[in-house]
Every structure is written in C-alpha cells, then in structure tokens.
Amino acid sequence: MDIFQKEQMREAHEAESLRRRLLAAADFKAITETAAGRRFLRRLLAECGLMQAALYLHKDRPIDALEMAYHEGRRYIGRWLIGLFQDQPERYLQLLREQMDDEHV
C-alpha cells in the first residue's frame, strides 16, 4: 500500500466518522423536538441519578465497590446525555421548563 492509498483510506475513514456524528446529532435533534421524546429523556436522566453521589446512597451501611461502579456508570450516561444538549441548549431549557410544569400539575 503506497502513501496515496493510505491517505485515501484516512480520508474515507474521516468522512465516515463525520457522517456518523452528523447522523447521531440529527437523531438526537429529532428526539428532542417532540414532547414525547423530551419526556422520555427526562425519565432517562432521572434514572441516571445525576444528582445522587454513589458514596451517600445508604445511610446505614457503606457502599461496596461494585455497587459504586454501577451507580457511577449510570451517572456517566446521564452526563453523556446532558453533553448531547450542547448543540441545542434551548431544547434542554425547554425540557426543564416542561419538567417544572409537570411537577406543578
């Protein structure tokens, strides 16, 4: 394989990577554009326990390492989801407003 073929392969790989990132962003945007999608994301974020530190889950006993890893993994997914909102912060604010409205009903 010569240098030109390697360069072509690198460019093809970069193009495919960009295509996948754009598709993922479009998919997330489609989810956040619907009320049902935002409700689902709210439930998913709640399950992630973003505001719950794993060390303080139990008042009566210390948490073991595997349980802590499990909870920290859930929190990681929540932080990842929040990060997806960086390109559309207005949708995240809308999600929070809808959550507040639903809690007051």
MODELLER restraints for C-alpha pairs under 7 A, 6 or more apart:
rsr = mdl.restraints
at = mdl.atoms
rsr.add(forms.Gaussian(group=physical.xy_distance, feature=features.Distance(at['CA:31:A'], at['CA:37:A']), mean=4.74, stdev=0.5))
rsr.add(forms.Gaussian(group=physical.xy_distance, feature=features.Distance(at['CA:31:A'], at['CA:38:A']), mean=6.92, stdev=0.5))
rsr.add(forms.Gaussian(group=physical.xy_distance, feature=features.Distance(at['CA:32:A'], at['CA:38:A']), mean=5.30, stdev=0.5))
rsr.add(forms.Gaussian(group=physical.xy_distance, feature=features.Distance(at['CA:32:A'], at['CA:91:A']), mean=6.47, stdev=0.5))
rsr.add(forms.Gaussian(group=physical.xy_distance, feature=features.Distance(at['CA:38:A'], at['CA:95:A']), mean=5.94, stdev=0.5))
rsr.add(forms.Gaussian(group=physical.xy_distance, feature=features.Distance(at['CA:45:A'], at['CA:78:A']), mean=5.51, stdev=0.5))
rsr.add(forms.Gaussian(group=physical.xy_distance, feature=features.Distance(at['CA:48:A'], at['CA:74:A']), mean=4.76, stdev=0.5))
rsr.add(forms.Gaussian(group=physical.xy_distance, feature=features.Distance(at['CA:48:A'], at['CA:75:A']), mean=5.09, stdev=0.5))
rsr.add(forms.Gaussian(group=physical.xy_distance, feature=features.Distance(at['CA:48:A'], at['CA:77:A']), mean=6.76, stdev=0.5))
rsr.add(forms.Gaussian(group=physical.xy_distance, feature=features.Distance(at['CA:48:A'], at['CA:78:A']), mean=5.25, stdev=0.5))
rsr.add(forms.Gaussian(group=physical.xy_distance, feature=features.Distance(at['CA:49:A'], at['CA:74:A']), mean=6.98, stdev=0.5))
rsr.add(forms.Gaussian(group=physical.xy_distance, feature=features.Distance(at['CA:49:A'], at['CA:75:A']), mean=5.87, stdev=0.5))
rsr.add(forms.Gaussian(group=physical.xy_distance, feature=features.Distance(at['CA:50:A'], at['CA:75:A']), mean=5.09, stdev=0.5))
rsr.add(forms.Gaussian(group=physical.xy_distance, feature=features.Distance(at['CA:50:A'], at['CA:78:A']), mean=6.07, stdev=0.5))
rsr.add(forms.Gaussian(group=physical.xy_distance, feature=features.Distance(at['CA:54:A'], at['CA:68:A']), mean=5.51, stdev=0.5))
rsr.add(forms.Gaussian(group=physical.xy_distance, feature=features.Distance(at['CA:54:A'], at['CA:71:A']), mean=5.93, stdev=0.5))
rsr.add(forms.Gaussian(group=physical.xy_distance, feature=features.Distance(at['CA:54:A'], at['CA:72:A']), mean=6.59, stdev=0.5))
rsr.add(forms.Gaussian(group=physical.xy_distance, feature=features.Distance(at['CA:55:A'], at['CA:63:A']), mean=6.28, stdev=0.5))
rsr.add(forms.Gaussian(group=physical.xy_distance, feature=features.Distance(at['CA:55:A'], at['CA:68:A']), mean=6.98, stdev=0.5))
rsr.add(forms.Gaussian(group=physical.xy_distance, feature=features.Distance(at['CA:85:A'], at['CA:92:A']), mean=6.17, stdev=0.5))
